[in-house]
Amino acid sequence: MQERTSQVLVMATVNRLEFLPPELIRRFDEIIFVDLPHAGARYEIFKLHLAKYFPGLDFCEKDWLRLLRETKLLTPAEIGMMVRKTAENAFYKNVRELSSLELGEKPLTAIVRDFLEVRSQFTPSMIREEDKIIEIRNKAVYARPAASPDRSRWAKEAEVLFES
């Protein structure tokens, strides 16, 4: 990297920054920490995956709030897997209920309870590997966060502990 003769963009991902030698770390101009997605980002991730499996499906605000609250410890990959598994379940349910001639005509449908049922069937990595993830978070305090603050309609308002 030191002898480069033209502009080069070098990116790397690591889960354990402390295992890299300091002489390598100092070569990077910036270190960015990618944390779990906030509520607004989870909403966008859900919309992306729902569009693939359940085009046109949307929930009321109350259902979205419940779904976002129940998935706050999920990674984007876990959200994608949750939507895919729910779609598989909906497909198999359709196969049992409809004849094969009607199957192509009826779109997949699901309700929030279906997604939460799938969610209850696995343990998020944040819980499985909690001690390791907390350690990574604690060591990333000097890194720039990858996500901007949540300014979506799903953002929780900051709590005031002591009023002056």
N, C-alpha and C positions, 0 to 999 in steps of 0.2 A: 504494500500500500504506500510505502514511503517513496519508492522510486517511480511512481506513476508519472507518465508524460502527458496524459490527457485527463480530462475530468471523468471521474468514476464515481458512481453511486454504489456504496457497499451497504447492504442491509443484512442483519442477522437476527435470529430469534433464539432466545435461551429461556429456560425456566429457572436456572440457577446461576445468576450472574456471578456469585462468589466463587464459582469454579473456574472462571476465566482469569488468566493472569492479568495483573494491573497494566502491564505494558500493551496488552491487546485492547483493553477497555479504553485507555486514554487515546487510542487512535480514532475512536468514534466521536464525531462532533456533538452528537445528541443521543441520549438514551430515553426511550419512550416506553412507558408502562401501559400495557393493555390489561385492564381489569374486567370484571364481570360487567355486562351491559346494564345501564340504568333503565328505568321504566320506559322512557321515550325510545331508547334504542331497542329494548325488548319488543315494544309495540311494532316498530319498523321491521324487525326480524320476523315476527309473527306474520305481518302483512305479506312479506316476501314469500314465505313458505306457504301461507294459506292460498295465495294467488296460484301457486303451482298445483295444489291438490284440491282446493275448494274455491274455485273462481266465483267471485261475487259474494262469498260468505263474509258477513260482518256481524258484530255483536253490539248490543246496547252498551252504554257507558258503564252501567253497573257490572255487566259481565266482563267487560274489558278490565275494569279495576280488580275484580276477583282473579282473573287469569294472570294479570301482571303481578299481583301480590303473591300468588301461589308459585310463581316462577322466578322470584327474585334471586335465587341462588343458582340459576341455570346458565350455562355457557351458551353461546350461539349455536354450537353443534348440538347440544342437548335439546334446545328448542326445536331445531330442524328435525331431529330424530323423533321428538314428541309429536310433531305435526304429521310426519310420515307414518308413524305407528297408528295414529288416530285415523288417518286416511285408509290404511290397510284394514283396520277393524271395520270401518264404514263400508269398504268394498266387500269384505266377506259377509257382512250383515246383508248388503244388497243382494249378493249372490244367493244367500239362503232364502230371501224373501221374494225375489223376482225370478221369472223365467229368463233364460239366456237371450231371448228375443227382445225383452224389455230392458235388459241391463244397459245397453248402450244409450238408451234414451234418458235415463234418470241420473242426474248429477249426484255426486257424493254430498251428503249433508252430515253435519255434526253440531253438537251443542257444547257449551263450555264444560259441562259435566263429563263429556266424552274425553276431552283433552285432559281434564284433571284426573280422570281414571287412569289414563296412560301415565301421567306424571307420578301417580302414587305407586307405580310398578317398578320404579328405579330410584336409586340413590344418586343425587347429583355429585359430581366430582368435588364440589366445594364442601360437601359433608364428608365424603369418603376420605379426602386428602386435606381436611381442614387445617391441621397443624402445619403442613408444608405450604399451603396457600397463604396462610396468615404470615408465615415467615417470609415468603416472597413479597407480600404486600408491605411488611414492615421494612424490608430492605430497599423498597422502591420509592421511598419518600423523596429522594432527591431527583427522581426521574420525572420527565414531563408526562402527564397523563395523555393517553391517546384520544380519549373522548372529551368533548367539551361538556360543560355542566348541562344537566338536564333542564331544558327550557320548554319542554313539551307540556301539553295539557295534563299529562300523567305525573308530572314531577310533584314530589311531596314538598310542602312548604317547610322552610327551616323552622325548627322548634326553638322557642325562646325559653331557656331554663330559668333565667333570672331577669326580671325587669328592673330597669333603673329608675 
